[in-house]
Amino acid sequence: MANVAVVGAQWGDEGKGKIVDWLSERAAVVVRFQGGHNAGHTLVIDNETYKLSLLPSGIVRKDRLSIIGNGVVVDPWALLAEIDAIRQRGITVTPDSLRLAHNACLILPLHRELDGWREEAPGGRAIGTTRRGIGPAYEDKVGRRAIRVCDLVDAATLDPKIDNLLVHHNALRRGLGKPEADRAKLLGELREVAPRIAPYSQVIWRDIEEARRAGRRILFEGAQGAMLDVDHGTYPYVTSSNTVAGQAAVGSGVGPDAVSYVLGITKAYTTRVGNGPFPTELQDAVGKRLGERGHEFGVVTGRPRRCGWFDATMVRQAVRVGGISGIALTKLDVLDGLEELRIGVGYRLDGRPLDYFPAESEKQHRLEPVYETLAGWSESTRGARRYKDLPANAIRYIVAIEELIGARVALLSTSPERDDTIFIRDPFAD
């Protein structure tokens, strides 16, 4: 049975929530494999809007198993708050419908504090993080001092692990001129939250393997986007995890053969939240129009997103680095009514042509986009559900994107509504 990984192919916020929800109707298991509650996925179902952060998008469907994998860093208090909030909307969440990897690392209050202090530090370089503690939590994971979900249920070993963690964090806090962490308070908070988290804790790699053996379809749900990948993105203006499809295996406890198809989500234009380079950014009336029509505000932070023309060079690189099989093109309707459209087809760096996004931050900021201009369309594409119902110029725009990025469009989203989707190729097809 084919399994699908869904990843962002730009700087995140591409509309993964709707696509994952739409695909979850065809899957039995939905797995989040990286990131934390800095991710935001919006689902619109029967005029009801659900905004999820940690919970996999499959949680809103009955008879689906939702899994938070070991590659996710988990704020237990944020997770419980999200569970409580969605239960109030009539969604049932139990340990039978939601499972949390027992070896996932935790985000603690001291991580949130450190994240904020670093962003505000005089003379520092603000990355534009969500200040949710994601980066510091991943640092502790790699530094082998993190507190994990399984540690919450083993009171005998929690004390020395807290001591080991605080040796590192208190040194950092002193260096920043901040007070040392309150050990007793932290330990008390963890012991209090432990019995509420413990029922969801499972050996999820075994659950996923059992689902595979039973022939159940699995959907691996990524967060952020390829250009925010800690290795392949616009470093240092990136997230703290690997966001490309290869992480689906590592962050879930399965082999790479578990993923049969990689669906890359991309907007029909480009957006970015926070700081960092953005070659095709528009700071004019067109950019403002894209932001207003596309309702471009971060789900988690509420910050306005920067908007610009579609960058085919960047997405082509994401396709190749991430092994993307096909793309889901979202928000085509936002371009309705524009007389002409531009697509970034390359760059110039200090006057010389460049056909890829360089790794060096200094070069990224000096990139000048090279554009191809296409005619726009006056007709509405909003709510279209058949490819043949699209305006001719919209089809030409889609075909141009396919040729420039080297991947075909598998799904086409024409509004936030779940059913306003043109289904061209089934990613779950064998």
C-alpha positions as CSV (number, residue, x, y, z in Angstrom):
1,M,0.0,0.0,0.0
2,A,1.4,3.4,-1.0
3,N,2.2,5.9,1.8
4,V,2.6,9.6,1.3
5,A,4.7,12.3,2.9
6,V,3.5,15.9,2.7
7,V,6.1,18.7,3.0
8,G,6.3,22.4,2.3
9,A,8.3,23.4,-0.8
10,Q,8.7,27.1,0.1
11,W,9.1,28.9,3.4
12,G,6.1,27.2,5.1
13,D,2.5,28.4,5.3
14,E,1.8,26.8,1.9
15,G,-1.6,25.4,3.0
16,K,-0.5,22.0,4.2
17,G,-3.3,21.7,6.7
18,K,-6.1,21.6,4.1
19,I,-4.2,19.3,1.8
20,V,-3.3,16.9,4.7
21,D,-6.9,16.9,5.9
22,W,-8.1,16.3,2.3
23,L,-5.7,13.4,1.9
24,S,-6.4,12.0,5.4
25,E,-9.8,10.8,4.1
26,R,-7.8,8.3,2.1
27,A,-5.4,7.4,4.9
28,A,-5.8,5.4,8.1
29,V,-2.9,6.9,10.0
30,V,-1.5,10.5,10.1
31,V,1.9,11.1,11.5
32,R,3.6,14.4,12.5
33,F,7.3,13.9,12.1
34,Q,9.2,17.1,13.0
35,G,8.8,20.6,14.3
36,G,6.8,21.7,17.3
37,H,3.9,24.0,18.2
38,N,5.5,26.7,16.1
39,A,3.8,25.1,13.2
40,G,0.2,26.2,12.3
41,H,-2.2,24.3,10.1
42,T,-5.6,25.7,9.3
43,L,-8.5,23.5,8.3
44,V,-11.9,24.7,7.0
45,I,-14.5,22.1,7.2
46,D,-18.2,22.8,6.6
47,N,-17.6,26.5,7.3
48,E,-15.9,25.5,10.6
49,T,-12.2,26.6,11.0
50,Y,-9.8,24.6,13.1
51,K,-6.3,25.9,13.8
52,L,-3.9,23.1,14.9
53,S,-0.3,23.3,16.0
54,L,0.9,20.0,17.5
55,L,-2.0,17.8,16.7
56,P,-1.9,16.0,13.3
57,S,-4.5,17.2,10.9
58,G,-6.1,13.7,10.9
59,I,-7.4,14.4,14.4
60,V,-10.6,16.1,13.1
61,R,-11.6,12.9,11.3
62,K,-13.3,9.9,12.9
63,D,-11.6,6.5,12.9
64,R,-8.2,7.9,12.1
65,L,-5.1,7.3,14.2
66,S,-3.0,10.4,14.8
67,I,0.6,10.1,15.8
68,I,3.1,12.7,17.1
69,G,6.5,11.2,16.2
70,N,9.8,11.2,17.9
71,G,11.1,13.9,15.6
72,V,8.7,16.4,17.1
73,V,9.6,18.5,20.2
74,V,6.6,18.6,22.4
75,D,5.5,21.3,24.9
76,P,3.3,19.1,27.1
77,W,1.3,22.0,28.4
78,A,0.6,23.3,24.9
79,L,-0.4,19.9,23.8
80,L,-2.9,19.5,26.6
81,A,-4.3,22.9,25.9
82,E,-4.8,22.1,22.3
83,I,-6.5,18.8,23.1
84,D,-8.8,20.6,25.5
85,A,-9.6,23.3,23.0
86,I,-10.5,20.9,20.2
87,R,-12.6,18.7,22.5
88,Q,-14.7,21.8,23.2
89,R,-15.3,21.9,19.4
90,G,-16.8,18.4,19.6
91,I,-13.8,16.5,18.4
92,T,-13.1,13.3,20.4
93,V,-9.4,12.9,21.5
94,T,-8.4,9.7,23.4
95,P,-5.3,7.6,23.6
96,D,-7.0,5.4,21.0
97,S,-7.1,8.2,18.5
98,L,-3.9,10.1,19.5
99,R,-0.5,8.6,20.3
100,L,2.7,10.4,21.3
101,A,6.2,8.9,20.8
102,H,7.6,7.9,24.1
103,N,11.1,9.0,23.0
104,A,10.0,12.5,21.8
105,C,11.9,15.4,23.6
106,L,10.0,18.0,25.6
107,I,9.9,21.7,25.4
108,L,10.1,23.2,29.0
109,P,9.4,26.7,30.3
110,L,13.2,27.4,30.4
111,H,13.3,26.7,26.7
112,R,10.7,29.4,26.0
113,E,12.5,31.9,28.2
114,L,15.8,31.3,26.5
115,D,14.3,31.6,23.1
116,G,12.8,35.0,23.9
117,W,16.0,36.3,25.6
118,R,18.1,35.4,22.6
119,E,15.8,37.2,20.2
120,E,15.9,40.3,22.4
121,A,19.6,40.2,23.2
122,P,21.4,43.5,22.4
123,G,23.8,43.1,19.5
124,G,22.4,39.7,18.6
125,R,21.0,38.6,15.3
126,A,17.2,38.1,15.6
127,I,16.0,35.1,13.6
128,G,12.4,35.9,13.9
129,T,11.4,32.8,15.8
130,T,8.0,32.2,17.4
131,R,9.6,32.2,20.8
132,R,8.0,28.9,21.6
133,G,11.3,27.3,22.7
134,I,11.6,25.0,19.7
135,G,15.3,25.8,18.9
136,P,16.6,25.5,22.5
137,A,14.7,22.2,22.9
138,Y,16.3,20.8,19.7
139,E,19.7,22.0,21.1
140,D,19.2,19.9,24.2
141,K,18.2,16.9,22.2
142,V,21.4,17.0,20.1
143,G,23.3,17.8,23.3
144,R,22.0,14.6,24.9
145,R,20.5,16.3,27.9
146,A,16.9,16.6,26.9
147,I,14.0,15.5,29.0
148,R,11.9,13.0,27.0
149,V,8.3,11.9,27.3
150,C,9.4,8.5,28.7
151,D,11.2,10.3,31.5
152,L,8.0,11.7,32.9
153,V,6.8,8.3,33.9
154,D,10.1,7.3,35.5
155,A,10.3,9.4,38.7
156,A,13.4,7.7,39.9
157,T,15.5,8.9,37.0
158,L,13.9,12.4,36.5
159,D,15.8,14.1,39.3
160,P,19.3,13.5,38.0
161,K,18.3,14.3,34.5
162,I,16.9,17.6,35.6
163,D,20.2,18.3,37.4
164,N,22.2,17.5,34.3
165,L,20.0,19.8,32.2
166,L,20.3,22.7,34.6
167,V,24.1,22.6,34.7
168,H,23.9,23.7,31.1
169,H,21.0,26.1,31.3
170,N,22.0,27.9,34.4
171,A,25.4,28.6,32.9
172,L,23.6,30.1,29.9
173,R,21.3,32.1,32.1
174,R,24.1,33.5,34.1
175,G,25.9,34.5,30.9
176,L,22.8,36.4,29.8
177,G,22.5,38.1,33.2
178,K,19.3,36.1,34.1
179,P,18.4,34.3,37.3
180,E,19.1,30.6,37.5
181,A,16.2,28.2,36.9
182,D,14.0,27.2,39.9
183,R,14.7,23.5,40.1
184,A,11.9,22.7,42.5
185,K,9.3,24.5,40.5
186,L,10.4,22.8,37.2
187,L,10.3,19.4,38.8
188,G,6.9,20.1,40.4
189,E,5.5,21.2,37.0
190,L,6.8,18.1,35.3
191,R,5.4,15.7,38.0
192,E,2.1,17.5,37.8
193,V,1.7,17.2,34.0
194,A,3.1,13.6,33.8
195,P,-0.1,11.7,34.6
196,R,-2.0,13.7,32.0
197,I,0.6,13.0,29.3
198,A,1.4,9.4,30.1
199,P,-1.8,7.8,28.7
200,Y,-0.8,9.1,25.2
201,S,2.8,7.8,25.4
202,Q,3.4,4.8,23.1
203,V,6.2,3.0,21.2
204,I,5.0,4.6,18.0
205,W,7.5,3.0,15.6
206,R,5.9,-0.3,16.5
207,D,2.4,1.1,15.9
208,I,3.4,2.4,12.5
209,E,5.0,-0.9,11.5
210,E,1.9,-2.8,12.5
211,A,-0.2,-0.4,10.4
212,R,2.1,-1.0,7.4
213,R,1.9,-4.8,7.8
214,A,-1.8,-4.5,7.9
215,G,-1.8,-2.6,4.6
216,R,-3.2,0.6,6.2
217,R,-2.4,3.8,4.3
218,I,-0.1,6.2,6.2
219,L,0.2,10.0,5.7
220,F,3.4,11.6,7.0
221,E,2.7,15.3,7.8
222,G,5.5,17.8,7.8
223,A,5.7,21.3,9.1
224,Q,7.3,24.5,7.9
225,G,8.9,24.2,4.4
226,A,12.0,23.1,2.5
227,M,13.7,26.6,2.6
228,L,13.4,26.6,6.4
229,D,15.3,23.2,6.7
230,V,18.2,23.5,9.1
231,D,20.6,22.1,6.5
232,H,19.0,23.0,3.1
233,G,17.3,26.3,3.9
234,T,18.2,30.0,4.2
235,Y,20.5,29.4,7.2
236,P,20.6,30.9,9.8
237,Y,17.1,32.1,9.1
238,V,15.7,28.6,9.4
239,T,13.8,26.4,11.8
240,S,15.8,24.0,14.0
241,S,14.8,20.7,12.4
242,N,15.0,19.0,9.0
243,T,11.8,19.7,7.1
244,V,12.4,17.8,3.9
245,A,10.8,14.4,3.3
246,G,13.8,12.4,4.4
247,Q,12.9,13.4,7.9
248,A,9.6,11.6,7.6
249,A,11.4,8.3,8.2
250,V,13.8,9.4,10.9
251,G,11.2,11.4,12.8
252,S,8.7,8.5,12.8
253,G,10.9,5.5,13.4
254,V,10.5,3.8,10.0
255,G,12.7,3.0,7.0
256,P,12.9,5.3,4.0
257,D,11.0,2.6,2.0
258,A,7.9,3.5,4.0
259,V,7.4,6.6,1.9
260,S,6.1,5.9,-1.6
261,Y,5.2,9.4,-2.8
262,V,6.3,12.9,-1.7
263,L,3.8,15.6,-2.2
264,G,5.3,19.1,-2.0
265,I,2.9,21.9,-1.1
266,T,3.5,25.3,-2.8
267,K,1.5,28.5,-3.2
268,A,0.9,30.0,-6.6
269,Y,3.0,32.9,-5.3
270,T,5.6,33.1,-2.5
271,T,5.3,34.1,1.2
272,R,7.6,34.2,4.2
273,V,7.2,35.0,7.9
274,G,10.0,36.5,9.9
275,N,13.5,37.6,8.9
276,G,15.7,36.3,6.1
277,P,16.3,36.7,2.4
278,F,13.4,36.8,-0.1
279,P,14.5,37.5,-3.7
280,T,11.1,37.8,-5.3
281,E,9.5,39.8,-2.4
282,L,7.1,42.6,-3.5
283,Q,6.9,45.7,-1.4
284,D,4.4,47.5,-3.6
285,A,0.7,47.5,-4.2
286,V,0.8,44.0,-5.8
287,G,2.5,42.6,-2.7
288,K,-0.1,44.2,-0.5
289,R,-2.9,42.9,-2.6
290,L,-1.5,39.3,-2.4
291,G,-1.4,39.6,1.4
292,E,-4.9,41.0,1.7
293,R,-6.5,38.6,-0.7
294,G,-4.6,35.6,0.6
295,H,-5.3,36.5,4.3
296,E,-1.5,36.2,4.8
297,F,-1.1,36.1,8.6
298,G,0.7,33.5,10.6
299,V,-1.6,30.9,12.2
300,V,0.6,30.7,15.3
301,T,1.9,34.3,15.6
302,G,-0.6,36.4,13.7
303,R,2.3,38.2,12.1
304,P,1.7,39.4,8.5
305,R,3.5,37.4,5.9
306,R,5.8,38.9,3.3
307,C,4.5,38.3,-0.2
308,G,6.2,38.0,-3.6
309,W,6.1,36.4,-7.0
310,F,6.5,32.6,-7.5
311,D,10.1,31.7,-7.3
312,A,10.5,28.7,-9.6
313,T,14.3,28.4,-9.0
314,M,13.8,28.0,-5.3
315,V,11.0,25.5,-5.7
316,R,12.9,23.5,-8.3
317,Q,15.7,23.2,-5.7
318,A,13.3,22.0,-3.1
319,V,11.9,19.4,-5.5
320,R,15.4,18.0,-6.1
321,V,16.7,18.1,-2.6
322,G,13.5,16.8,-1.1
323,G,12.7,14.1,-3.6
324,I,9.3,15.6,-4.3
325,S,7.2,13.5,-6.6
326,G,4.5,16.0,-7.4
327,I,3.1,19.2,-6.0
328,A,-0.1,20.5,-4.6
329,L,-0.5,24.1,-5.9
330,T,-2.6,26.2,-3.5
331,K,-4.2,29.7,-3.5
332,L,-4.4,30.0,-7.3
333,D,-7.5,32.1,-6.8
334,V,-5.5,34.9,-5.1
335,L,-4.0,35.7,-8.5
336,D,-7.4,36.3,-10.1
337,G,-7.7,39.7,-11.7
338,L,-4.0,40.5,-12.1
339,E,-3.3,41.7,-15.6
340,E,0.2,40.2,-15.7
341,L,2.1,37.7,-13.6
342,R,5.8,37.1,-13.1
343,I,7.7,34.0,-12.3
344,G,11.2,34.0,-10.9
345,V,13.2,31.8,-13.3
346,G,16.7,32.5,-12.1
347,Y,18.9,34.9,-10.2
348,R,21.8,37.3,-10.8
349,L,24.5,37.5,-8.2
350,D,26.8,40.5,-8.6
351,G,25.7,40.7,-12.3
352,R,26.4,37.0,-13.0
353,P,23.5,34.5,-13.7
354,L,22.9,31.8,-11.1
355,D,20.4,28.9,-11.4
356,Y,20.2,27.8,-7.8
357,F,19.7,29.2,-4.3
358,P,23.2,29.5,-2.7
359,A,24.0,28.3,0.8
360,E,25.9,31.4,1.8
361,S,23.7,33.9,3.7
362,E,25.6,36.9,2.4
363,K,25.0,35.8,-1.2
364,Q,21.4,35.1,-0.6
365,H,20.8,38.7,0.4
366,R,22.4,39.9,-2.8
367,L,20.3,37.8,-5.2
368,E,18.4,39.7,-7.9
369,P,15.5,37.8,-9.4
370,V,15.3,37.2,-13.2
371,Y,11.6,37.1,-14.2
372,E,9.5,35.6,-17.0
373,T,6.2,37.6,-17.5
374,L,2.9,35.9,-18.3
375,A,-0.6,37.2,-19.0
376,G,-3.0,37.1,-16.1
377,W,-6.7,36.3,-16.2
378,S,-9.8,38.3,-15.2
379,E,-12.1,35.2,-14.6
380,S,-12.5,33.7,-11.2
381,T,-10.9,30.4,-10.3
382,R,-12.2,30.4,-6.7
383,G,-14.0,27.2,-6.0
384,A,-13.2,25.5,-9.3
385,R,-13.3,21.7,-9.0
386,R,-12.4,20.7,-12.6
387,Y,-9.3,21.5,-14.5
388,K,-11.2,22.3,-17.7
389,D,-13.1,25.0,-15.8
390,L,-10.0,27.1,-15.3
391,P,-9.3,30.1,-17.5
392,A,-6.8,29.4,-20.3
393,N,-4.2,31.8,-18.9
394,A,-4.4,30.1,-15.5
395,I,-3.7,26.8,-17.2
396,R,-0.8,28.3,-19.0
397,Y,0.5,29.6,-15.7
398,I,0.3,26.2,-14.1
399,V,2.0,24.5,-17.1
400,A,4.8,27.1,-16.9
401,I,5.4,26.3,-13.3
402,E,5.4,22.6,-13.9
403,E,8.1,23.0,-16.6
404,L,10.2,25.3,-14.6
405,I,10.3,23.3,-11.4
406,G,10.5,19.8,-13.0
407,A,7.4,18.4,-11.2
408,R,3.8,17.9,-12.1
409,V,0.8,19.3,-10.3
410,A,-1.0,16.5,-8.5
411,L,-3.6,18.6,-6.6
412,L,-4.8,22.1,-7.2
413,S,-6.5,24.1,-4.4
414,T,-8.8,26.9,-5.4
415,S,-10.1,28.0,-1.9
416,P,-9.6,27.1,1.7
417,E,-12.7,24.8,1.6
418,R,-11.8,21.1,1.7
419,D,-13.8,20.2,-1.4
420,D,-12.5,23.0,-3.6
421,T,-9.7,20.9,-4.8
422,I,-8.9,19.7,-8.3
423,F,-7.7,16.1,-8.1
424,I,-5.3,15.4,-11.0
425,R,-3.2,12.5,-9.6
426,D,-3.8,10.3,-6.6
427,P,-0.6,10.4,-4.5
428,F,-1.7,7.2,-2.8
429,A,-1.8,5.3,-6.2
430,D,0.6,2.4,-6.2
